[in-house]
Amino acid sequence: MTSPNVFVRLLWSLVVFFRFIFDGRFAGQVLGAWQGKLLPEGKGPSSPREILPPVPPPKAGPKRADSASALHLLAILQREGRLVDFLQEDIASYSDADVGAAARVVHDGCRAVLSEYVSLEPLRAEGEGASVVIEPGFDPAAVRLTGQVTGQPPFSGALRHHGWRATKVKLPDQPNNVDPSIVAPAEVEL
C-alpha cells in the first residue's frame, strides 16, 4: 500500500477528527484499533463512557508527617537545645540579660539540630521590605496575604518575611521500643 501525500492526510485527519467527536461508535472502533482490539461492525460503544479508557486513580501526594515524627523532632530539639524547657518557662520575672543568655544556649542547640537534620531555603529571594507583586494563581500555602486584602490578584505589597521551604528532612530513626509521646524523659540523679 502506498502512503498518501500530505494534503490527502490533512483532509482525512479533519474528517476523522470530526467523526471521532460526533460518532461514538466510530470513536470506539478507533480506540479499539489503537489498543489493538478491533471491534466488529455495529458493536461500538453505546455511550461516551464506554469510549473513554479508565482513568487511573490519582497518585497519593507526599505523606504528611504524623505526630510521632513531629514529636521525634521536638524531642531532638529538647535534647540538644532545651527548647521545650525554654518555651514552658515563665520568663516574665527574669531580666532581659538572663533571658538573652538562656536564648543564646537554646538558639545554638536548636540551630545545630536544624542544620544537621533539616535543609531549608527561602521561598522568596527579595529582602524584607522589598516591593513584590503577587500574581493570579499564587499558592496560598506559600504566600500569606496580610493587611487590607480586597479584590483579586495581582496584589502589590511589601515583603515582611521571605518564608521557608524544607528541601530535605532526614531525622534519625526512632527507637522501636520507646513511647513517641515522651518528648524528654524525667531525669533522676542518684
CORLIN-V618167 format. One record per residue. N is the residue number from 1. PHI is phi as a letter, one per 40 degrees, with the letter a starting at -180 (NA if undefined). Layout:
N_PHI / N_PHI
//
This chain:
1_NA / 2_c / 3_c / 4_c / 5_c / 6_c / 7_c / 8_c / 9_c / 10_c / 11_c / 12_c / 13_c / 14_c / 15_c / 16_c / 17_d / 18_c / 19_c / 20_c / 21_c / 22_b / 23_b / 24_c / 25_c / 26_c / 27_c / 28_c / 29_c / 30_c / 31_c / 32_c / 33_c / 34_c / 35_c / 36_g / 37_b / 38_c / 39_c / 40_c / 41_d / 42_g / 43_b / 44_c / 45_c / 46_c / 47_a / 48_d / 49_c / 50_c / 51_c / 52_c / 53_c / 54_c / 55_c / 56_c / 57_c / 58_c / 59_c / 60_c / 61_c / 62_c / 63_c / 64_c / 65_c / 66_c / 67_c / 68_c / 69_c / 70_c / 71_c / 72_c / 73_c / 74_c / 75_c / 76_c / 77_c / 78_c / 79_c / 80_c / 81_b / 82_f / 83_c / 84_c / 85_d / 86_c / 87_c / 88_c / 89_c / 90_c / 91_c / 92_c / 93_c / 94_c / 95_c / 96_d / 97_c / 98_c / 99_c / 100_c / 101_c / 102_c / 103_c / 104_c / 105_c / 106_c / 107_d / 108_c / 109_c / 110_c / 111_c / 112_c / 113_c / 114_d / 115_c / 116_c / 117_b / 118_b / 119_b / 120_b / 121_a / 122_c / 123_c / 124_b / 125_c / 126_c / 127_c / 128_d / 129_g / 130_c / 131_c / 132_b / 133_b / 134_b / 135_c / 136_d / 137_g / 138_c / 139_c / 140_c / 141_c / 142_c / 143_b / 144_b / 145_c / 146_b / 147_g / 148_c / 149_c / 150_b / 151_g / 152_b / 153_c / 154_c / 155_b / 156_b / 157_a / 158_b / 159_c / 160_c / 161_a / 162_c / 163_g / 164_b / 165_b / 166_c / 167_c / 168_a / 169_b / 170_b / 171_c / 172_c / 173_c / 174_c / 175_c / 176_c / 177_c / 178_b / 179_c / 180_c / 181_c / 182_c / 183_c / 184_a / 185_c / 186_c / 187_b / 188_b / 189_c / 190_b
//
